[in-house]
Amino acid sequence: MIVVNAAGEKLAGRGQPSSESAMHLTIYNMRPDVGAIIHAHPCTATAFASVGIALDKPLCPEVVLTLGSVPLAPYATPGTSELSDSLKPFIRDHQAILMGNHGVVTFAKDLVHAYRCMETVEHYAKIELASRQLSGQRLLSQSELNRLRETKSRHLDSSTA
């Protein structure tokens, strides 16, 4: 892990900052609540990104409650400003983004939560794949999604009291 400041200058860690540091800085600049970002290429989630399928179907409550959905940003060449630009429409409203033909980026308040988001993305991608292979998906209804959102809202309200 490499730690950089807001200008992308290395503060700690072995090696040099990634050529994709600009992508990380874009997320930090757009989301002051974010304290850590993980960029990785988990196999199943990257396969979805490579065939152009977002992970945005409400298949199971755990994903709805934690990530909501994982949008797909269009392909952009790694290490270029176009990569940051392709993510911008999704950064404000999501914690995870599939990058077309590339991988996944997750971000959260700290490294543990960003890691958990990455693990959830890959877990959800495996559920999505298996449900497609088992001849169909049964999506959660709109009324159930509303109930889940209410439950999440009550939980957040009680945790801040």
N, C-alpha and C positions, 0 to 999 in steps of 0.2 A: 504494500500500500504506500502510495506517495501522498504526502500532504502538501498542498499549495495554498498560497494566499489568494486574495480576490483578484490579483493581477496575473495569476497563473505562475508565480514564481515559487520554486520548490522551497519548502520549509523543513521537511523531514522525509525519511524513507530512502531506500536503496534504488538506484537507477534514476532515470529521468522521467518527468511527467509525460503522459501519453500524448500522442498527436491529437487525441480527441479531448484534450483538456478544455478546449473552447466549449464543447458540448456541456461539460460539467459546470463551467462558469456561467453559461446561459441559464441553466436550471437554478443555480444558486441566486443569480440576479433576479430571476422571475419569482422565486419562492423563498422569501426570507425565513420561512419556518423550516426549511430543509437544512439539516446539519450533516447529511451524508448521502452519497450517491454511489450506486454500484452499476457497472456496465459489464455484462457477461453474455455468453453465448450458450445457454442451456439448450440441450438437444431438441427437445420436443417443442418448446416455445419458439426457438429459432426456425424450426421446420414450418410452423404456422406463419412466421414472419416471411419466410422464403416463398411461400405459396400465396401470400397476400390475404391471409385470413386473420382478422382481429379476434381477440379473445373477449368478446363483449356480450355473450349470451348468458342470461341468468339461469345457470344450470344447478347451482347449489348455494345454499344460504351463506356458507362460510366465505365464499368469494364475494358475494354481494355485500356482505357486512365489512369485509376487510379492504378489498381493492375496488369494488364497484364493477369496473370493467377495465380492460386493457386494450386501448386503441392501437391501431397500426399506422405509424407514420410512413409516408412514402420513402422509397429508397433514395439515399443520398450518399455520395462518396465519403467513406470514412476519412477523418482528419481534415475535412473542409468545412467552411462556414455554412455550406448547404446542409450539412448534417444538423447543425444547431437550428437552422431555419425550418427544417422539416419537422422538428419536435415542438416548436413554439406553440402551435395551435392546441397542443394537448397538455402542456406542462401545468397550467394553472389548475386544471380540474382532475388531475390523475396523479397516482403515485408510481405508476408503471406504464411504460410505453414499449410496444414492439417496434423495432426499426426494420423497415422493409429490407429483406434479403440480408440481414445483418445480425441482429441479436436483440437484447432487451436492456433497457435502462430502468432502474428503480431508484426512488429517492424518498427519504423520510427524515424524521427529526434526529435520528442517530444511526450509527452503523448497524446496530442490532436490528432495528426496525427495517432499515433498507434491505438487509439480508433476508429478513422474514418475508418481505414483499417479493424478493426474487424467488425464494423457495415457493411461495404461494403461486406465482406466475407459472412456474414449471409444473407444479402439482395440478393446477387448473388446466394447463395445456394437455397433460396426460388424461385427465378426466374428459376433456373435450374430445380428444382423439378416440378414447375407448367408447364414449357414447355414440360417436359417429359409426364406429365399427360394429356396434351392437344394434344396428338398424334403426337408429333414430334417437331423437332427444326429446325429453319432456321438460320444457322450460317452465320456470316458476311463473305463475300468473301475475298479472298486474296487481291484483288485490293482495297477494302474498308479498310482492315486492314492497307495497305500501306498508304492510305489517312489519316487515323487516326494517324498513327505514324508521318507523315509529319506535321499534324496539331499540335500534341503535341510538336514536335521538334520546330516549329515556335513559339509556345506559350512560351516554355522554353527559347528560344533565346531572345524573346522580353522582357521577365520578368527579364533578367539579364543585359539588356542594360542600 
